[in-house]
Amino acid sequence: MKVLLLENIHPIARDLFLKEGFHVDTLKGALTEDELIQKLPGYDVLGIRSKTFLTPKVFEAAKSVTSVGCFCVGTNQVDLQAARKSGTVVFNAPFSNTRSVAEMVISEIVMLSRKIGTRNNEMHQGIWNKSSAQCYEVRGKTLGIIGYGNIGTQVSMLAEAMGMRVVFYDVVSKLPLGNAKPLSTLEEVLSTADFVTLHVPALDSTKNMIGEAELKVMKPGSYLINNARGDIVVLSALEEAIKSKHLAGCALDVYPEEPENNIPNFPSPMKGLENVILTPHIGGATEEAQVNIGREVASTLIRFMNSGSTLHAVNFPKVDIQYSREFTRLSNVHLNVKGVLKDINRILSEYGANIQSQSLHTDSELGYLVVDLNQPVTDDLINSIQSLKTSVRTRRIG
């Protein structure tokens, strides 16, 4: 098995693949669409982070790639439908950097409330400005969380431990932790909270969800934190809210457009504004998080390659099955139409294969089948099943 890891994925992932006998190549940076099209043929597994974009053209060219690991939380850099169409399974790490992001949010709440970013900049310029004006404790203040998922709930618990009152809004009904209180609308949270932190995914419904109207609803002198997705907040409106003093400050870790690699002059309308904390998408960038992500995604990919398990896949029917060396195994991704299993079993019967077990799961479009046999899985057998009009991808496992 050949693995390509991009974007400085933690070495623990490479080590886990090598331990399984896989061949591993690594690159420090991201690759463009054209570079991926040239590079990927011949690889079975691709590992990326957030700067490598996988388009339909990439999946069309990379026919040997059976699985993609996103060594991060989000998968919006991957065209998941194109991956499904090519029979490529996509995995991510939805939980591994939760604590890192949550701790950063808490630190930003304190820094904004005490104007530490501004005082730090002044001191580096040799300005001694000892003042308590417009600096506050966070104890007793209200934190509003938009998106009460894995990270939002962690932030909620840490904030309560610091004596903050927590309210939240989510489009899905969520069970509150501790004393957190769910509110019925986004506007209710915005108008209630002293601090608002965003933890929503990149969807059409969340794009530009915090614009001029929403910022005006926020309490005068409140703060906004966005460590989620760059296109959630309209920056021109946020810039005006800071300049007009309607908001007392903000912290941004994500931006509408982010460079693929480090650059010296990143453009942003928020640069130079008072009590504005800007960081380069580092919410989950801790050593602990990168180790956890590297281990989690690599282990999931190895399990898929060795057993065919699609548990935790973000774009595929879920089949979770242990692998026994007593048998040989094949998998088949197919269109979810009538008669597929009948056709596959007919071919297996024609080859004299004795089926030990079958595991099948489907969704509205695809079916994923894993079959254990008590005889070798030959190339002819694989090719016969793949030749069915309904077959998307057929492979020998193990």
C-alpha positions as CSV (number, residue, x, y, z in Angstrom):
1,M,0.0,0.0,0.0
2,K,1.3,3.5,-0.9
3,V,0.4,6.5,1.3
4,L,1.0,10.2,0.5
5,L,0.9,12.6,3.4
6,L,0.8,16.3,2.8
7,E,0.9,19.5,4.8
8,N,3.2,18.5,7.7
9,I,0.9,15.9,9.1
10,H,2.3,14.7,12.5
11,P,5.0,12.0,12.2
12,I,3.0,9.7,14.4
13,A,0.8,9.0,11.3
14,R,3.7,8.1,9.2
15,D,5.0,5.8,11.9
16,L,1.7,4.0,12.3
17,F,1.5,3.4,8.5
18,L,5.1,2.2,8.4
19,K,4.4,-0.2,11.3
20,E,1.7,-1.8,9.1
21,G,4.2,-2.2,6.2
22,F,2.8,0.6,4.1
23,H,5.1,2.7,1.9
24,V,4.8,6.4,3.0
25,D,5.8,9.6,1.2
26,T,5.5,12.9,2.9
27,L,5.5,16.6,1.7
28,K,5.5,19.7,3.8
29,G,3.1,21.8,1.9
30,A,-0.2,21.6,0.0
31,L,-0.5,20.7,-3.6
32,T,-2.5,22.4,-6.3
33,E,-5.1,20.7,-8.4
34,D,-2.7,20.2,-11.3
35,E,0.0,19.0,-9.0
36,L,-2.4,16.4,-7.4
37,I,-3.5,15.1,-10.8
38,Q,0.2,14.5,-11.6
39,K,1.2,13.1,-8.2
40,L,-1.6,10.9,-7.0
41,P,-1.7,8.0,-9.6
42,G,-0.3,4.9,-7.9
43,Y,-1.1,5.9,-4.4
44,D,-3.8,4.1,-2.4
45,V,-4.2,6.5,0.5
46,L,-4.0,10.3,0.7
47,G,-3.6,12.3,3.9
48,I,-4.3,16.1,3.9
49,R,-5.1,19.0,6.2
50,S,-7.1,22.1,5.4
51,K,-5.1,23.7,2.5
52,T,-5.2,20.9,0.0
53,F,-8.4,21.0,-2.1
54,L,-9.7,17.8,-3.6
55,T,-11.9,18.6,-6.7
56,P,-13.9,16.3,-9.1
57,K,-10.9,16.6,-11.5
58,V,-8.6,15.2,-8.8
59,F,-10.8,12.2,-8.0
60,E,-11.3,11.5,-11.7
61,A,-7.5,11.4,-12.2
62,A,-6.6,9.6,-8.9
63,K,-8.4,6.3,-9.6
64,S,-6.0,4.3,-7.4
65,V,-6.8,6.3,-4.3
66,T,-9.3,4.4,-2.3
67,S,-9.4,6.6,0.9
68,V,-8.7,10.1,2.0
69,G,-7.8,11.1,5.5
70,C,-8.5,14.7,6.5
71,F,-6.1,15.3,9.5
72,C,-8.3,18.0,10.8
73,V,-11.9,18.6,11.9
74,G,-13.5,20.0,8.7
75,T,-13.9,18.3,5.3
76,N,-15.1,21.4,3.3
77,Q,-11.8,21.2,1.4
78,V,-13.0,17.9,-0.1
79,D,-15.7,17.5,-2.7
80,L,-17.5,14.7,-0.8
81,Q,-19.9,14.0,-3.6
82,A,-17.1,13.6,-6.1
83,A,-15.4,11.3,-3.7
84,R,-18.5,9.1,-3.4
85,K,-18.9,9.0,-7.1
86,S,-15.4,7.6,-7.4
87,G,-15.9,5.2,-4.6
88,T,-13.3,7.0,-2.3
89,V,-14.0,6.9,1.4
90,V,-13.2,10.1,3.4
91,F,-12.4,10.2,7.1
92,N,-11.6,13.1,9.5
93,A,-10.9,13.8,13.1
94,P,-14.0,15.4,14.6
95,F,-12.9,15.2,18.2
96,S,-9.1,15.3,18.5
97,N,-8.6,19.1,18.7
98,T,-11.7,19.9,20.7
99,R,-9.9,20.8,23.9
100,S,-7.3,22.9,22.1
101,V,-9.9,25.1,20.4
102,A,-11.9,25.4,23.6
103,E,-8.9,26.5,25.6
104,M,-8.1,29.1,23.0
105,V,-11.6,30.6,23.2
106,I,-11.4,30.9,26.9
107,S,-8.0,32.6,26.7
108,E,-9.3,35.1,24.1
109,I,-12.3,35.9,26.4
110,V,-9.9,36.9,29.1
111,M,-7.5,38.8,26.8
112,L,-10.3,40.8,25.2
113,S,-11.8,41.6,28.5
114,R,-8.5,42.9,29.8
115,K,-7.3,44.5,26.5
116,I,-4.1,42.4,26.8
117,G,-3.5,42.4,23.1
118,T,-3.5,46.2,23.0
119,R,-1.4,46.6,26.2
120,N,1.1,44.0,24.7
121,N,1.5,46.0,21.5
122,E,2.0,49.2,23.4
123,M,4.7,47.7,25.6
124,H,6.6,46.4,22.6
125,Q,6.6,50.1,21.4
126,G,7.9,51.2,24.8
127,I,4.6,52.7,25.9
128,W,3.7,52.2,29.6
129,N,-0.1,52.6,29.9
130,K,-1.2,51.2,33.2
131,S,-5.0,51.6,33.2
132,S,-8.1,49.8,34.4
133,A,-10.4,51.7,32.1
134,Q,-12.8,49.4,30.2
135,C,-11.0,46.3,31.6
136,Y,-13.2,43.8,33.3
137,E,-13.3,40.4,35.1
138,V,-15.1,37.7,33.1
139,R,-16.7,36.2,36.3
140,G,-20.4,37.0,36.2
141,K,-20.5,37.9,32.5
142,T,-22.6,36.0,30.0
143,L,-21.1,33.9,27.2
144,G,-23.3,33.2,24.2
145,I,-22.3,30.1,22.2
146,I,-23.6,29.7,18.6
147,G,-23.3,26.0,17.8
148,Y,-23.5,23.7,20.8
149,G,-21.5,20.8,19.4
150,N,-18.2,19.1,20.4
151,I,-16.3,22.4,20.8
152,G,-19.2,24.5,22.0
153,T,-20.0,22.1,24.9
154,Q,-16.3,22.1,26.0
155,V,-16.2,25.9,25.9
156,S,-19.5,25.9,27.9
157,M,-18.0,23.8,30.7
158,L,-14.8,25.7,31.0
159,A,-16.6,29.1,31.0
160,E,-18.9,27.9,33.8
161,A,-15.9,26.9,35.8
162,M,-14.7,30.5,35.6
163,G,-18.0,31.8,36.9
164,M,-19.5,32.8,33.7
165,R,-23.2,32.4,32.8
166,V,-23.7,30.4,29.6
167,V,-26.5,30.6,27.0
168,F,-26.4,29.0,23.6
169,Y,-28.3,28.5,20.3
170,D,-28.2,25.5,18.0
171,V,-30.4,24.6,15.0
172,V,-30.6,21.1,16.5
173,S,-32.1,20.6,20.0
174,K,-29.2,19.9,22.4
175,L,-29.1,18.8,26.0
176,P,-27.5,21.5,28.1
177,L,-24.4,20.7,30.2
178,G,-24.1,22.2,33.7
179,N,-26.2,25.3,34.0
180,A,-26.0,26.3,30.4
181,K,-29.4,27.6,29.0
182,P,-30.6,27.1,25.5
183,L,-32.2,30.1,23.8
184,S,-34.7,29.9,21.0
185,T,-33.1,32.2,18.4
186,L,-29.7,33.5,17.3
187,E,-30.9,37.0,17.9
188,E,-31.7,36.2,21.5
189,V,-28.2,35.0,22.2
190,L,-26.6,38.0,20.4
191,S,-28.7,40.5,22.4
192,T,-28.1,38.7,25.7
193,A,-24.4,37.8,25.7
194,D,-21.3,39.9,26.7
195,F,-19.2,37.5,24.7
196,V,-20.3,35.6,21.6
197,T,-18.3,32.7,20.3
198,L,-19.1,30.9,17.0
199,H,-18.8,27.1,16.5
200,V,-20.8,26.3,13.4
201,P,-19.8,24.3,10.3
202,A,-19.4,25.7,6.8
203,L,-22.8,25.5,5.2
204,D,-24.9,27.6,2.9
205,S,-27.0,28.5,5.8
206,T,-24.1,29.7,7.9
207,K,-22.3,31.7,5.2
208,N,-22.4,35.4,6.3
209,M,-24.7,34.5,9.2
210,I,-23.1,37.4,11.2
211,G,-23.5,40.5,9.2
212,E,-24.5,44.2,9.8
213,A,-27.9,43.4,11.1
214,E,-26.7,40.7,13.5
215,L,-23.9,42.8,14.8
216,K,-26.3,45.7,15.6
217,V,-28.3,43.2,17.7
218,M,-25.3,42.5,19.9
219,K,-25.0,44.4,23.2
220,P,-23.0,47.6,23.0
221,G,-19.6,46.9,24.4
222,S,-19.7,43.2,23.8
223,Y,-17.1,41.0,22.1
224,L,-17.2,38.5,19.1
225,I,-15.0,35.4,18.7
226,N,-14.8,33.4,15.5
227,N,-12.6,30.3,15.6
228,A,-15.0,28.3,13.3
229,R,-15.1,29.2,9.6
230,G,-13.9,32.3,7.8
231,D,-17.1,33.0,5.8
232,I,-19.4,33.1,8.8
233,V,-18.7,36.7,9.6
234,V,-19.0,39.7,7.1
235,L,-15.6,41.4,7.8
236,S,-16.6,44.8,6.4
237,A,-19.5,44.9,8.9
238,L,-17.3,43.7,11.8
239,E,-14.7,46.3,10.9
240,E,-17.4,49.1,11.2
241,A,-18.7,47.7,14.4
242,I,-15.2,47.8,16.0
243,K,-14.4,51.3,14.6
244,S,-17.7,52.7,15.8
245,K,-17.1,51.2,19.3
246,H,-20.4,49.3,19.2
247,L,-18.2,46.2,19.8
248,A,-15.4,46.5,22.4
249,G,-13.3,43.9,20.6
250,C,-13.1,40.7,18.6
251,A,-10.9,37.7,18.0
252,L,-10.5,36.0,14.7
253,D,-8.7,32.8,13.9
254,V,-10.3,32.1,10.5
255,Y,-10.8,34.2,7.4
256,P,-12.8,34.1,4.1
257,E,-9.6,33.5,2.1
258,E,-6.6,31.9,3.6
259,P,-3.2,31.3,1.9
260,E,-2.1,27.7,1.2
261,N,1.3,28.4,2.8
262,N,2.9,30.9,5.2
263,I,3.2,34.5,3.7
264,P,4.7,37.7,5.1
265,N,1.9,40.2,4.3
266,F,-1.5,38.6,4.9
267,P,-4.3,41.1,4.0
268,S,-7.2,41.8,6.4
269,P,-9.4,44.9,7.0
270,M,-9.1,44.0,10.7
271,K,-5.4,44.7,11.0
272,G,-4.4,47.6,13.3
273,L,-7.8,48.0,15.0
274,E,-7.9,48.4,18.7
275,N,-8.5,45.3,20.9
276,V,-8.6,43.0,17.9
277,I,-6.8,39.6,18.2
278,L,-5.8,38.0,14.9
279,T,-4.3,34.5,14.7
280,P,-3.5,32.4,11.7
281,H,-5.9,29.5,12.0
282,I,-4.2,27.9,15.0
283,G,-7.2,27.0,17.2
284,G,-6.4,23.3,16.9
285,A,-2.6,23.8,16.4
286,T,-1.2,22.3,19.6
287,E,1.3,19.5,19.9
288,E,-1.3,17.4,21.8
289,A,-4.0,18.0,19.2
290,Q,-1.7,17.1,16.3
291,V,-0.6,13.9,18.0
292,N,-4.2,13.0,18.6
293,I,-5.3,13.8,15.1
294,G,-2.4,11.9,13.5
295,R,-3.1,8.8,15.6
296,E,-6.9,9.0,15.1
297,V,-7.0,9.4,11.3
298,A,-4.1,7.1,10.6
299,S,-5.7,4.4,12.7
300,T,-9.0,4.8,10.9
301,L,-7.4,4.7,7.5
302,I,-5.3,1.6,8.4
303,R,-8.5,-0.1,9.7
304,F,-10.2,0.6,6.4
305,M,-7.3,-0.6,4.2
306,N,-6.8,-3.8,6.3
307,S,-10.5,-4.7,7.0
308,G,-12.7,-2.6,4.8
309,S,-14.4,-0.9,7.8
310,T,-16.0,2.4,7.0
311,L,-17.0,3.3,10.6
312,H,-16.6,7.1,11.1
313,A,-16.5,7.8,7.3
314,V,-18.1,11.1,6.5
315,N,-19.4,10.3,3.0
316,F,-20.1,6.5,2.9
317,P,-22.4,3.8,4.2
318,K,-21.1,2.5,7.5
319,V,-19.9,-1.1,7.6
320,D,-17.9,-2.1,10.7
321,I,-16.5,-5.7,10.5
322,Q,-13.5,-7.4,12.0
323,Y,-11.1,-9.2,9.7
324,S,-10.1,-12.8,10.2
325,R,-7.0,-14.2,8.4
326,E,-8.8,-17.5,8.0
327,F,-10.7,-16.1,5.1
328,T,-10.1,-13.8,2.1
329,R,-12.1,-10.6,1.7
330,L,-13.3,-8.3,-1.1
331,S,-15.3,-5.1,-1.0
332,N,-17.6,-3.6,-3.6
333,V,-19.0,-0.1,-3.8
334,H,-22.1,0.0,-6.1
335,L,-25.1,2.1,-7.1
336,N,-28.0,1.4,-4.8
337,V,-30.4,-0.2,-7.3
338,K,-32.3,-3.5,-7.3
339,G,-30.5,-6.7,-8.2
340,V,-26.9,-5.8,-7.3
341,L,-26.4,-8.4,-4.6
342,K,-28.0,-11.0,-6.9
343,D,-25.6,-10.2,-9.7
344,I,-22.5,-10.3,-7.4
345,N,-23.6,-13.6,-5.8
346,R,-24.1,-15.1,-9.2
347,I,-20.5,-14.2,-10.2
348,L,-19.2,-15.6,-6.9
349,S,-21.1,-18.8,-7.6
350,E,-19.7,-19.1,-11.1
351,Y,-16.2,-18.9,-9.7
352,G,-17.1,-21.6,-7.2
353,A,-16.6,-19.3,-4.2
354,N,-18.0,-20.3,-0.9
355,I,-19.3,-17.3,0.9
356,Q,-18.5,-17.3,4.6
357,S,-20.2,-14.0,5.4
358,Q,-21.5,-10.8,3.8
359,S,-22.0,-7.3,5.3
360,L,-24.0,-4.7,3.4
361,H,-25.1,-1.2,4.1
362,T,-26.8,1.3,1.8
363,D,-27.8,4.9,1.7
364,S,-30.0,6.6,-0.9
365,E,-27.4,6.4,-3.6
366,L,-24.6,3.9,-2.7
367,G,-24.3,0.4,-1.4
368,Y,-21.1,-0.9,0.3
369,L,-20.6,-4.7,0.5
370,V,-17.9,-6.6,2.3
371,V,-17.6,-10.4,1.5
372,D,-15.5,-13.0,3.2
373,L,-14.6,-16.1,1.1
374,N,-12.9,-19.4,2.0
375,Q,-10.7,-19.3,-1.2
376,P,-8.3,-16.7,-2.8
377,V,-9.8,-13.5,-4.3
378,T,-8.3,-13.6,-7.9
379,D,-7.9,-10.7,-10.3
380,D,-10.4,-12.3,-12.6
381,L,-13.0,-12.4,-9.9
382,I,-12.4,-8.7,-9.0
383,N,-12.6,-7.7,-12.7
384,S,-15.8,-9.7,-13.2
385,I,-17.5,-7.9,-10.3
386,Q,-16.1,-4.5,-11.3
387,S,-17.4,-5.0,-14.9
388,L,-21.0,-4.9,-13.6
389,K,-22.7,-1.6,-14.7
390,T,-23.6,-1.0,-11.1
391,S,-20.1,-1.3,-9.7
392,V,-18.2,1.8,-8.7
393,R,-15.1,0.3,-7.1
394,T,-14.1,-3.3,-6.2
395,R,-11.0,-4.2,-4.3
396,R,-9.2,-7.1,-2.6
397,I,-8.7,-6.5,1.1
398,G,-5.8,-7.7,3.2
